[in-house]
Amino acid sequence: MKLQGKVALITGGASGLGRRTAEYFVRDKGAKVALFDLNDEAGAALVAQLGGQNANYQRVDVTDEAGVAAGVQACVKRFGRIDVCVNCAGIPTPMKILDKSGRASNCGKFQRTVMVNLVGTFQVMAYCIEQMARNEPENGEERGVVVNIASGAAFDGQVGQTAYSSSKAGVVGLSLPAARELAAIGVRVNSIAPGLFNTPMAQSLGPKVIESLTTMIEFPKRFGDMAEFASLCAYICENAYLNGECIRLDAAARLRAR
């Protein structure tokens, strides 16, 4: 799919990897972006930066199905269509199965993490695909592309990542069955499992923690540049033969148990 002139809906689009992807899609690929996030100030600033003709921000909680449906409709009303869905919204909730006293942890954190990272991804994906199905197929083939963001933790979860890892493993598991189901309407579904990236959240960890984490990265021995993530999102959209896959983008990093 050529991204020039296409419309991409990006969740978590006001900060971190989502923001960098939005910037890349608009500036480097000539696409338009609809941003879902809960940070109104950051969303408004990004729209001002990219230009109102190229970007639109809406406050949408991805766990709220009615809000997601309304947000997708607003995107279509603003730009006329949806061609790409990139699901970056997520929360890295730390929790263990047993608490410090040895008792079973309250399931509320687990449920909230799964709701945001997995159920939210599914809801946004589904409502976007409903719109993609109405597009005319490009080159007689595809009508839309979905890129869901998983995590290296889906494969190498650390102690304290039970909720996060299992929710992201679910995102990986969406790719193939969704790709098979949606083949009939010409929509591709892939996922990315990022490793350690130089996001604002990572920068807040401090130099000692960053140095320690870097020892687990093989090569290049550094945190990933967010532009490297954004360019992979674009590549997945542009390569029409890439479907049903999860790509690990992590410089061969494999995190230790602790």
Protein Blocks (a to p, Z undefined) as FASTA:
>chain_A
ZZehpacddehklgcjllmmmmmmmmmnopacddddfblklmmmmmmmnopklgccdddd
fklmklmmmmmmmmmmmnopafbdcdfbccdddcdfbdfkopacdfklmmmmmmmmmmmm
mmmmmmmmmmmmmpccehhiafbdcdddddfklmmccehilmmmmmmmmmmmmmmmmmmm
mmmnopacddddddddddfklmmnojklmmmmmmmpcbdcddddfklmmmmmmmmmmmmk
bghiacddeehpacdfZZ
